[in-house]
Each structure stands twice: as structure tokens, then as C-alpha cells.
Amino acid sequence: MDTAAFLKYITTLPFYKGQIAHLEHIAPQKAQYGELEKPLAPELAECLQKRGFLPMYTHQAESVNQAIAGNNVMVVTPSASGKTLCYNVPVIQTLSTNPASRALYLFPTKALAQDQLRTLHEDFCPDIFDMLSFATFDGDTPQRERADIRKSARIVLSNPDMLHVGILPNHQQWSRFLRSLKYVVIDEAHIYRGVFGSHLAGVIRRLRRLCHAYGAAPQFILASATIANPAELAEKLTGLKFSVVDIDGAPHGGRDFVFWNPPIIDEIKGARRSANSEATTLFTELLLRDTRTLTFVRTRRLTELIYNYTRTNLRAEKPALVKRVKPYRAGYLAADRRQIEKQLFSGELLGVVATNALELGIDIGNLDATVLTGYPGTIASTWQQAGRSGRSKEKALSILVGLDNPLDQYFMKHPDFFFKKNYEHALVNPENPYIVRGHLLSAAWELPLTKADEKYFGAALPNELPALEERGLLKERREKWYVSTSVSYPAQNINIRSSSGENYALIDVSTGAMLETVEANIAFFQIHRGAIYLHQGDTYLITDLDLRTHTAYAVPTDANYYTQARELTDLHILKVLKSKFVGRVEVHLGEVEVTSSVLGYRKKAQYSEEVIGEENLELPPQVFPTVALWFDLPESALAVINKELLDVAGALHATEHAAIGILPLFAICDRNDIGGVSTPLHADTGKPQVFIYDGHPGGVGIAEKGYEIIEELWRATLELVRECPCLEGCPSCIQSPKCGNNNKPLDKKAAIILLRSLVSKNIRSLI
């Protein structure tokens, strides 16, 4: 598309008030080719030549060379770089020369597995294989087809959930497949971080253990977007060593990447115009100019909101376009999602509003533009979303609309941090006891555990076996651990995408139909009594939340507001794991117990986001153990704050909020994965304290990463707060939408003094 013409046009519109904070011109890249060290099977080489896949790009050739040499391979290149060939070619080469061999492909979504199945059929059938050689095996696979897939399919495409709950517990039925398993492919590996990644680590160790029992030792190929620690992530997910391929040789079209910052509408409060409104306007203008556009949003609710806003705009400007726009998110029925994907691929749809469910490599055709409503949470995801446009090597446009929060505003003011920074670390914790216990129990169900299994599960095995025995879940006989008779199919009780393992059903009272399911760990925040919930463009009011049956009841409503939960958190130190001095203060890492209570909710107007009401709730507290970092405060800074008659509690509270907002700069995590507590006098330490903790039971490594880079975190937090143009603090720097104390007390000036003291040795430089 003509990106320059569109940007020039948009700056002439009445709503434009200097929102373009930065424009990055990304030059196109020419192809770089590599050579294969060993010749491919003649029929495979002919097939690749026929489809224009030869010669291979450098990263493709290197991946194939490493895999054929017998190494586990982690491929780390941007979207649209042809990573699929990096694993398809060595797998097809092996299957061509060894008819008995098998391969398992794992994708994070069913849609991606279906898309890759289509790619296999198009690229390798009928030249090399018949259509029955490849098959998907997931929850949508008809029962009548499953036995034939287990028996005949040479490549099975599935997802971690089905491997966990359907394949491994029934491994006897899969014995022929597991005995011949030569390759395991894990695509979109950067998705497997935090709780999901920690669960996958347990699932893969169970897979390797069963393969060994059947006499197989499969080789692993992982493909990922660019991250800072590819080898570490691959090794933690699988327990094996990897060769990393990270030099991208694929050609790419140029791109104009715009950082778009909504204008300030209240100088004193630092309030900005709604990012949702800005994204809607940009999306609408792109559609009106016949530009195929994908607009990403952070939440299911915003998918529906921006879809509705855009429909309203189009009805006024060009009604014929209304039917060419759709929303897309998790929670929809599979058939509805597949239909939207097909319509987007065919060009029937001109635009789609989506969550990150469309961030992954599903082929949705050639798009011209992407609009990102808020920073997606990681640099890797930002490039993945932006890369969904311009996939045909033509010039593309990507626009990142900054939200009114610390992380987004940091990028708006420091674009070089995004465009020139190394990528973040993807964090997993394979030994999280609250995760690994379930996988040890599942492993014992599949095959009795022995001490030799420590090579798969590490120290978690000897550490956790006594606890599982004490609870009566495992029984030891002759140095083998068996599942107790009281335990039935343990895998089905583990939700590998959540730390809660449970879901709430959402019921439409007017029809009696179930709308969707909501994870238990977010249920109190999203489907409490009085909450507004959006589903496929329709608005519902939650009338009741039954905690006993895990059911929420909703009725259709035309409310013109949305709701936002308020929470209050308390924290108790259980054990100090590490301590260190950084300058004049001591920093700690330790095990803690967090008590979180949802106290109520705010009603906020849809367009202006003005708070129009507040309600209280009575919900039981949620208590969980996790890992936290905390740090002492320099006495010199506290003395200055008191001398200036500023608020010490407000300084701590503001520092906590801002630091939590900035931590995702350094670790691949979401703001909601982190929590914090600050107090002028903590009961366990007897000191003023700021805590930052993992928001998941047992922790997934976020607090540890914060502990490691604490000085960088302090400096980035200071830059953010000091540079924000507001006078007393705003959502862009020190206010938090989740704050249970209604963002009181907060003292921006005192927070700057405190942060300066943490990074400076000179007391005179604090004010």
C-alpha cells in the first residue's frame, strides 16, 4: 500500500492533534540463500523445486543441516520467514527414506494445526504422500476417525492439551506411533512461557519418558519468534540441548511502523484520549480507503467494543462495508472461528478485530495494514502482530496505539528501546511444585515412577514424591510409585493453560444456552455480579455468580458502560531465598503467601472512560503461595521526603505501581501476571517495603528476573515517572487500574526522590 499517502491524509483530519510520536521506516530485505550439506531424496528435491522453495534461505538450509545431522534445533526468525520448511523438510526427508517413521507436530491452537495440515497437503501431496499420511488429532477429531489416525497417520498434528489429556494417558493405543516417533515439532515456541510453558515442560517430559519405554528417542525441532533466550527456553521446555538458528535469510517488504500516542486532553491529570477511540478511527479510515486491515486488541471485551464502535462509524460513512468486518477471539465456537478465517483469507472480509488469537501464523492471506491497540506485552508479540500485514513482500503499514499506562508510554517516549533493544526473556519454571506435582501424578498413572525418572523431572521427583505419598495419591512398592486406587485419570483435572485448573460456565438466562467458559483465576474479575460482559458483539449483564456450581448467569443488556474490578492484596513472607546489596539498599527474593480480594467494581463510560459509579462486592479471598522480590528504601531518601513534607506511603505506592508497569520490558509477561504490595511498615520486616510478586501459584520466574535486573528496572521506572508531563501522577506513570485503594495515596514527586536515591549515590541529587 501507499503508506506515505495514508499517513499524509490522516494528518489532515480534524481529529489529528500530533499523535504520531515516532515513524520508523523499515527497509526491505533481500533474500539470502544457503546450501544443504547433504542431498535430499530425489522426489523431495523435485517437489521443492517445482513449488519454488529452492534454493533455501540461509536459516532454512542451516536448520535442515542441523536436523539431518541429528541435533535438536531451535529456529528463531521473524514472522513470514518460512519457518515451516525448517521442520517440514527434515521430517519429510526422514519419512521418505524410512517408511516406518512417524512425527508429531504440536501447535498452540487448533486453527494453526488445521492451517499447517493444509500446507502439508498443498506442498507434499500427491507428489510424495497421499492425503491420509497427515492428520490432525484434537478435540474436534470425530471418534470414528481416531483409530485410523493412530494406526496410519505418519504425521499427527495436535496441540499440547490433546497430548496431555488424550494421547499420553492412552499411550497403549498409541504404542505403534510412539515406538516409531522420530521427530517432535513444537511451533510458535515463544507462546509457551509462564504457566502454559511450565505445564508444557511437564507434558514433554512425560512424552520423552513414554517414548523411552517404547524404545524411541525422538528429535525435537522448535520454531519461535525472536526472543532473547532461545536456547534456554528450548532446553527448559524439553530438558534437552539445542542448536540455535537465528539468522533470517528471508526477503521482506518494507514497512512503515508508526507509534501513535493519543493526545492529552487534561494537562493537570495527564489524561489522554481513549486509545480504543483512536484505534477505531484509524481502523475505520483504513477500511474506508479499501485497505485490508487487522486490528489487534488486548482483551475479549475490547474485541467486541471496537467491533461495535467500527460498525457504528461505517454505518454513517459507508454502510455496505459493515458486513465486511468481523470480530475474532477465543471463546467463540470453533466453527465460527474457522468461518471467519476463511472469509478473511478469501478477501470476503476487509477487516477483522481480533485478540492475539490471530497473532500466530495462520494463513489469512495478504493484508495491507495492522493496527495494534496497545503494546501487546512483548516485543516478540508486537513484531508477530505487525508482521501479519505485508506478507506478500509489498510495503505495509503498522500502527501501535499507545495505551494510558506506564509500559506503553515508555515506548512512546523511547522508541529506540523497541527498535534497537534485544528481545525479552521468555520465562518458564519446570520445577514449579504447584505445576509439576500434577504431571508427576499423571506420569505415574501412565507408567509407575522410579528413581530413574529423575533424568526427566530433575530434583522435582525426589522433592515431591514424599508429599504425594503423604497425601495418599501415590503408593510405593519395591521402589516403584503407583497411583492410588482413589485417583482416576489425573490429567483431566489439570488445565495446562491456567494455574487454576478450573472453569466457570457463563449461561444466558434468556435462552438457557451456555455462552462460553471463563477461567477460575479471572472469574472474580470478569463475571462477578454486576459485571458487563461482551460476547460476539452482544452485551450481557452478570446477574449472579454461583461459587458452588462455578456458574455465572447473564442477561442481554443495552448498558452504555463497562466494568472494572477493584482488588486489595496482602502479602506474608514465608522464606528468603536470596539477598544482595545494590548500592546502599538490600534486595531480597523469597517465597511469599499472597491474599487477594476483589472488593468491588467501577462502572466506566464506553467512549470517555469516565467513572460513572462504583459498587462493592463480597467475594471470598484467594490465597496462594508464590515468589516475590522486595527491596529496602534508603533512609536518606525517606529523610528528604519527610523534610519536604511529602507522603512516604504515596512514594512507596507510586514506585510499586510504576515498577510493576515497567517490568514487562525485561521479561515476556503480561502486566496481569505481576502483582505488588507497598507499605511504610511491613509486619514481617518492620521496615518500609516494596514487593513485586508473580501472580501465579509457585511462580514462573518473573520475580527472579526482576531480582536479577533490579538496577535496570529502577532506572527505567525513574525515566518513566520523571518524563511524564502530568503534575501529580496519572495512568501513564503511577496510577494502576487494578488498585484496590483507588490509587490513594500516590505522591509523584516523592516517588521521583525515592527512585533517584535507588540509582544515585549522591543525596544532593535526589530533589
N, C-alpha and C positions, 0 to 999 in steps of 0.2 A: 504494500500500500504506500501511498504518498504521505508518509508520516509528517513531513515538514508542513505540507499544506493543511493537514488536520490541526496540527498544533498552532499554526498561524491563525486558522479560523477560530479555534476555541478561545484564543486570547482576545478576540473581538466581541465576544458575547458579554451581555450585561453582568452575568454572574461572576466573571473573571476579575479577581482582585489580587493578582500576583501570586497565584497558587503554585506556579512552577518553581519549586525550591531548587531543583537541580535537573539538568538534562545531560545524560550520558550517551554519547554516540559510540556504539559498539561496532567495530569494523567487521566486515565479513571475513571468514577464514577459508582459505583454500584447502583442498584435500591433501593429506599426506599418506602415502602408501607404504606398506611393509611387505615382507616376504615370508612365506611359510618355509620352515626348516625341513619339513618332510612333505612329500606329495600326498594329496588327498586321493581317496578312492576315485577311480575314473568317472563313475556315474555321479558322484557328488560334485566333483570339479566341473563336469559338464553342466550340471543343474545350476550351480552358482554362476557360471559364465553366461548361461542362457538368460538368467534373470538380472544380469548386470551387477552382480555382487563381487566380481573380481576385476582388478586386484583389490585386496582388502586394505582398509585403513590401518594405520600403524597399530592402534590399540587392539583392533580385531585380530590382526596377524599375531601380535605378541600374546594375546590371550589364548589363541588356538595353540601356539607353540608351547606355552607353559602347560596347558591342559593335556596335550598329547604326550608331553614329557612326564606326565604323572603327578604334577603338582596341583594342589588346591589353589584356586585363582580367585582373587577379588578384583573386579573391574570397576573402576571409579571414574566415570566421564559424564558430561552433561546430558540432558535430555536430547532426544533426536540425534544421537551419535551412533546409532546402530549397534547397541549393546546386545541385542537379541542374537546376532550372528556369533558373538563371542562365546555363547554357550551352545547354540544350536549346531554349529559346525563340528566341534569336537564330539558332541553327543551323537550326531548323525554319522560321523566317521566311524565311531565305535560300533554303532548299531549296524552299519553297512558291512563291517568286517567280522562281526561276532553276532550272528542272528539270535543267540540266546540272551544277550544282554538287555538290561532294562534301565530306564531313567525316570526319576521323579522330579517334577518341576513344582515349586511352591511359589504362589503369588499371594499378596496380602488381601486381594479381593477376588470374588468370583468373576466379576466383569473382566478383570485383567487376564484371568485364566482363559476365559472364552475368547478374548481377543487374540491371545497367543496361540490358541488352538487353530483359529482361522489363519494365522500367519504360517503355522506349520503346514497346514493343508495347501495353502497357496504356493508356498516356496518349495515343498518337497514331494507333493503328490500331483500326478501319479508317477513322476519320473523315477522316484526311488522307493516310495512306500505306498501302500494302499491306504484308504481313508480310515480303516479300522486300526491302524498302527498307533494312532494317537487318540486319547480320550480324556475328557475332564471327569473328575470324581469329586463331587462336593455334595452339599445338602440338596441341590436341585437335580441330582442324577436319579432317574427313575430306578426303582428297586429291580425291575425286570432286566435292566442293563448291567447291573453291578457285577454279577458273577462273570459275565463275558469280559468285562474290563479287567477284572483281576486275573483272568486266565490269559487274555490275548493281547491287551494293550502293551506296546513296547515303551511308550512314553505316557505316563499318567500325569495330568496337570491338576493340581489340587491347591489347597491352602493350609496354613498351619493348624487351623481349627479342625479340619477334617482329619488331618494326620493325627492330631492329638486325641480326638474323641471317637474317630471312626476306623482308622487304619491300625494304629498301634495296639489298641485293646483287643482287636480281632486279628492279630498277626498270623494266627494259624491259617486263616483263609487267604492270607497274602503271602504264604510261605514261598511259593514259586517265584513271585515277584521280588521279594526281599532277598532270596538266595541269589538272584541274578542281577541285583541292583549295582550298577557301575557308576552312575552319576546322580548326584542330588544338586539341583539348581535352585538357588534362592534369589529371586528377582526383587528389585526395589529394597535392597537390604537396609538402606538408611531409615526405612519405616520402622524397623524392629529396634526400637530404643525404649528406654523406660520400662514400664510394666510389661508391655507387649514383647519387647525384646528379651526381657528376663525370662518370661514364660517360654518364648521360642527356644532359648538356650536349654531349658529343661526338656522340651519336646525333642530337640535334635539329639541330645544325649541319650534319650530313650530309644530313638531310631537307630543310632550307631550301635547301641548295646544289643538290640534285637538282630541287626544285620550281622554282627559278630557271631551271635548264636547260630545263625543260619550259614555261616561261613563266608560272609561278604564283608568288604571294607570299601564302601563307596567313596568316590572322589567328589569334592564339593567345588562348585563354581558359583560365586556370588556376584551380583551386579548391583551397583549403587549409584546414586547421585553423589556429587563431590562432598566429602566430609573430611575433617582434619585427622581422623584416626582410623582409616580403613582397615589396616592390619589388626589393630586392637579389637575393633568391633567384630570382624570376621572370626577371630580366634575366640572371643568370648561367646559368640553365638554358637560355635561348633565344638570348641575345645581342641582345635587342630591348628597347625601352622599354615600360613598362606603366602603366596607370591602376589604382590600388588601390581596392577597395571593401571596407570593413571595419566598417561599422555594421550590426549584426544587428537586423533588424526582426521576426524570427520569434517567435511565442509559445513559452514554455517552462513546463513544470510546475515546481513547487517541488522542492527536493532537500535531503535531509539528508546531509551529507558528513562522515564520521567518520574521524579519524586515530586508528588503533588501534595502540598500541605494546605489543608483548609484554612481560610483566613480567620484571624482573631476578630471576634465580634464584641468582646468585653475586655478592654485593656487591663482593668484592675484585677478581674478574676482570671484573666488569661484564657477565657473560654473561646473555643473555636467553633466554626460552623460544623455541623454534623458531617462526619466522613461518609455516612450512609447516604446522605443527601448529595454530596459531591460525587460519589461513585455512581449514583442513579443518574445524575445529569450527564456524566461522561459516557456511561453505557447507552443512554438514550440518544445522545448526539452521534455516537458511533453507528448505532443501528439506523438512524435516520439517513446517514450517509452510506448505507448499504455495506457496512463493514462487518464482516463475520467476527463476532466478539464473544469471549468467555470472561465473565466476571466472577471472581472468587471472593468468598466471604468466610469469616472465621467460624460461624455457628449455624446450626439448623435454623434458628429463629431469624437470623439476618438473611438467609437464603429466601425465606418466604417474604420478609419485609421488602427487600429490594426488588424482588419479582413483582410484588403488588405495586410498589411505587412506579416501577418502569411501565407496567401495564397502564396505569393511570396517565402517565406522560404521553405514551404512544396513542392512547385513545383520543387525546386532544390534538396531537400533531399529525398522525398517520395511522388511523385505526386498522388498516389492512395488515400492519406489522404485528399486532397484538398476538395473533395466533402463531407467529414465528418465533416466539420467546417462551422458554420453559424454565422451571427450577429443577435442580437435581441435587439430591443429598441422600445420605444414609437414612434408613428408616422407611423409605419407600419400598413397595413390593418389588421383587426382582424383575417381574415382567414390565413394570412401569419404567424402571431404570434402563432396561435393555431397549425399550422403545425409544426413549429419549436419545440414547447413544446412537441408534440407527438414524434417527431424524437429523441429528447434528452431523453425522458422517456424510449423509446424502446431500446435505445442503438445504433440506426442507426447513430446518431451523436456522435462523440468522444469529440468534444469541441465546446463551444459557447462563443462568445464575447458579453457581454451584459451591458446595463446600470443597474441601480438599479431596473428596471422593473422585473428582476428575483431574486431580493433580498428577496421578500416576499415568503410565504410558499407554492407556487405552487409545487406539487409533480413532480419532474423532475428525479426521480429515484436516484440511488446510485452513487455518484460521489467520486472520489479519491482526487481531489485537487482543490483549489481555488487560483486564483491569483488576487490580488486587486491592480489595477493601481492607486495608490494614496489613501490617507486616505479618506474614504467615507464621512467624515464630522462630524460623531458622533461615539462614542464608541459603542452605541447600533447597528448602521448600520454595523459597522465593524464586530461585532460578528455575526450579521444576515447573512452577505455575507460569512464570513468564514465558518459558520455553514451549508452552502449548501453542503459541502463535508463531508464525514464521517457519513452520516445519518443512516448507517446500523450497527452502533456500532463498525465498523472497524477503525483502526488508519488512520488518514487523515493528509494531508499537506495543510497549508495555508501560502501564502506569501504576505506580504504587501510591495509593492514597493513604496518607498518614492518619492514624487514629490519635485521639487526645490522651495518649498515655506515654510514660517515660521512654519505653523502647522505641516506639515509632518516632517520637520527637527527637530522640538522639540521632537516629538515622537521617531525619530531615535536615539536621544541622551538621551532621558529619557523614556525608555521602561516601567519602573515601574509606570510611570504616567498612562500608558494604562492598564497594567496588574493588578495593585493594587489600582487604583483610583475608587472612587464611580462614577456612571454614571452621565451624564449631565442632566440638567433640560429641559424637553420639554415645550416650552412656547407657550401659546395662549392668545389672548386678546378678549374675547367675547363681550366687550363693545367698541371695535374699531368703532368709529362713521361711518367711510367710509365703513365698512362691515355691521354693524347692521342696518343701515338705509334701505338697500335693503331687509333685512329679515323682518323688521317691515312692509314695504310696501307689501311684499309677504304675510305676515301673515294677513294683513288687507284684501287682495284680497281673501284669503281663508275663513276668518271669521272676521267680524268687530272687531276692537280692543276696549278694555275697560280698565279702570284703574286697574281692577283686574289682567290684564295680566302682571303687574309689577312683579308678583311672578315668571314669566318665564324670562322676559327680564331685570329685575332689574332696576337700575337707568337710563338705556338707554331709557326706554319708556318715562318717563316724560321729559327727556332731549331732545329727538329727535322729539317728536310729533310736537312741535311748528314749527320746521324747515321744516318738511314735509308738514305741513299746509300752511306755508308761501310760499312754492314753488308750491302750488296748487295741490299737489299729494294726500293729504288726506283732507277729509271734515268731520267736527264734527256735529253730530245730536244726541241730547238727551244723551250726554256723551258716544257716540259710534263714532268711527272713521272709515269712509268708504273710499274706494279707489275712487278717482275722475273718472269721465267718460272718461277723456283723457288718463287714464292709462290702458294699456292692457297687461295682463299676465306678470307681472313684473319679475317673477322668470326666465324667459327665457333670460333676459338681464343680469343675474348675473352668471359669471363663478366662481364657488366656489373654483377652484384650482388656481386662479390668482387674483391679485389685480387690473388687468387692465380690465377684463371682456370682452375683445375683442381679435379677432384673425386675422392674416394676412394669405391669401391664397398664396401658392407657386405654380406657374404654369410653366410647362416645355414648352417653346416656340416651341420646335421642334415637339411636338406631340399635344400640346394644353391640355394635361392632368394635373389635379391637383395632385401634388406630396404629399403634406401634409399641415398641418396648423401650424403656429408659433404664440405663444402668443405675444400680442401687447407690453407688457412691456420688452420683449427681442428682438423684431423685429429689432430695430435700431442697435443692436449689432451683429445680426446674418445674416440678409438678406438685408443689405444696398447695394447700388450699388457697385460693385466690390468685394463683399464678395464671398468666396469659400464655398459652402455648399455641404455636403455629404448626399446621400440618398441611402440606400441599396447597399453600395459598389460603387456607381457611383458618380462621381464628377461633380458639376454644378457651373457655374459662374453666379452670380446675375447681370443681365444687367440693371434692372430698379426696383425701388420701388415706387409704386403709393400710396401716402399717402391718397388721396381722396377715392379710392376704396379699400384700405387695401389689395393690391395685389402686390406680388413680382414676377418678371419674370426671368427665368433662362434658360441657355443653357448648354448642356453637354460640358465638357472640360477635357483636359488631363493635366491640370496645376499640377506642382510638388511642390506646396506651399499651405499653408493655411493662413487665415487672422485672425487678432485680432484687435478688435475695440479699439480706444482711446477715453476717455471721460474727461470732465472737469466739476467740481462741485463747486457751490457756495451755501452758507447757511446763512439764516437770522433768528435770534431768535425772536419768537413770544411771548413766555411766560415761565417764570421759574416756574417749579413745585416743585422742592426740591433743597436744598443746604446743604452741610455738609463740615466740615473741616476734612481732613485726613492728619495728621501730620501738615505740615506748609502750605499746599495749600488747596484751596476751590474747591470742586467738585460740579457740577450742573447737574440737569436733567430738561429737558424742552421741550416745543413744538417748532418746528422749521419749516421753509419752505426751501426746497431743490430745487435748479435748476440744472439739469444735462443735459449736451450737449455732443453728440457724435461728436467729431471733425474730426475723420479720422480713418485710419486703417493701420496696419503694415502687410506686407507680410513676412511669415516666412517659411523657408525651412522645408520640412516634416521630414527629419531624423535628421538633425543637429539643427533645430530650429533657425538657423541664420536669422537675419533680413535682407531681400534682397530688401526691398523697403517700402516706406511709401506714402500714398495718403491722401489728405484732403477731407472732406465731408461737405456739407451744409444741415444739418437737423435741424428741429425746436427743441428748448429746451423742456425738460419735467420738469414740475414744480409740486411738490406735498408736502403736509404737513406731518410731521412725528414727531417722538420723538428722542431726542439725549441726550447724556451725553457730558459734556465738563469739562475740568479742567484747573486751572491756573498753571503757571510754577514758581517754586521757584526762587526768584531774585538772591539768592546766586549761583544757577546753571548757570543762564544767565550771571552773572558776571564772573564766571570761564570760560565759553565758549568764551566770548569776550576777556578775558585776554589771553587765549591760541590761539587767532586769528582763532577760528573755526567758523563755519557757524550756526548762530542761526536758520535761516529758514530751513537749512538742518537737524538740530537736531529735530525740530518740525515735519518736513515732514517724517523723518525716524521713529520717535516714533509713529506717526499716522499709517504708513503702518504696522509696526511690531505689534502694539497693535490690529489692526483690524485682522491681520492674526492669532493672538493667542486667541481672544475672543471665537471662537467656542469650545475651550477646556471646557468652563464653561456653555455654552448654546447650545442646539441642534439647530443648524442653519448652513447655508452654508456661505462661505466667500462672496458670491454674495448677501446674504441677508443684508449685512452691508456695509455702506459707511463711508467716513471720509473726513474731511477738516482740514487743519492746516494753520496758518498764524502768522507772527510776530506781526501783529496788526489787530485785527478783528474790523470791523466798529461798531458792536453793543456793544462791551465790552471795546474797547480802550486798549486791552491787547494782549500779545502773547497767542494763544489759540490752543488747540487740541480738535476737535469734533469727536465723533463716533455716527452714527445715523442708525436707522432702514431703510432698503431700500424699505419699503412698506408704502403706504399712511396710516397714522393713527398710525403706529407702531404695533408690535405684541409682545412686551415685551423684546426684545433683549437689547435695551439700558438700560431699567430698571434693567435687570440682571447685566449688566456691571457696572452700578452705585453701586449696592449692593456689588459687589466683586472687586471693583476697586483696592484695595491693592494687591490682588492675581493676578489680571491682570497685574499690573505694575511689580511685581516680576517675573512672568513667561516671560514677554516681555524682561526684563533685562537679564534673563538667556539665552534666545534665541539669542539675539544680541551679548552678551558678548562671548558666546561659539562658535559662527560661525567662521570657520577658515579663511574666506575671509579677505582681508585687508581693503577694502573701502566700503563694502556693496554689497550684491548680492541678487538674487531671493529667497535664503534660509532664509534671515533675513529681510532686509529693502526695497528691491525693490518690486514693485507691477506691475503685467502685465496689470492692468486696468488704471494705472496712466496717466492722460491726459497731465501731464507736462514731459512725457518721463523720469520719475524718476530723475528729477532735480528740486531743489538741494537736495542732500542727504549727510549727514555727520554722519558716523557711530560712530566715536569717540565722537562727541558732543552728539549724542543720548544716548550713554552709560553714559556720565556725567549727562545728564538730568534725565534718568531713575534711576540712583543711588540716585540722590537728592530726587526723589519722594518716595523712600523706606528707605532712611537713614536720620538720624538727625545730622550726623557729616559732616560738609563741607569738612574736610580734607580727607574724604574717597571718594570724588567724582571722582578724576582723576585716 
